[in-house]
């Protein structure tokens, strides 16, 4: 039974369509026919057609095979290589971190909190 792929966000849909179009143009510039490209990728012509239209249900491995056959697989290695936002968030967490043993000990119960408020001689 086939499962239905959820629809991507509109911006992702546009990116996939543009990516598929770029793959198609790269194939045509190399003068590779659809039949030969399908044989090299080991996919059907229907799958290639969907790939070149940017279908979101196509597996990422299929896109990678297309890039490899076109000699563009090194370009994929740059995707998410420099995660500026992630590094900033990671650095922000490092700045807020309290070293172990230096944090104030918090009371575990209401009774502990009451005992901490009493003068020392009354706690006995």
C-alpha angles and dihedrals in degrees: 000000000000118000120220115244112227114247112259124235112276092250091051090048090054091048092051092048091050090047092051090049091051090051090050092050091048090051091050093047088056090049093235114156121226091245093054093043091051091050092051092046093042093230135119123261088248090058091048090050091051091045092053089049091053099248109187093213093066111105117249089235089064091053089049091052089052091051090049094051090048091049092243100110093110088065090065091062090069093060109112091349094128105043100184096169093047092050092049091051090048091050091049090056090051092054093054097046116117114216116245117265094019098079118100112260109247120215113256096209141013090259091057090051091051092048090052091055095053120089114259097254092053095055095072 
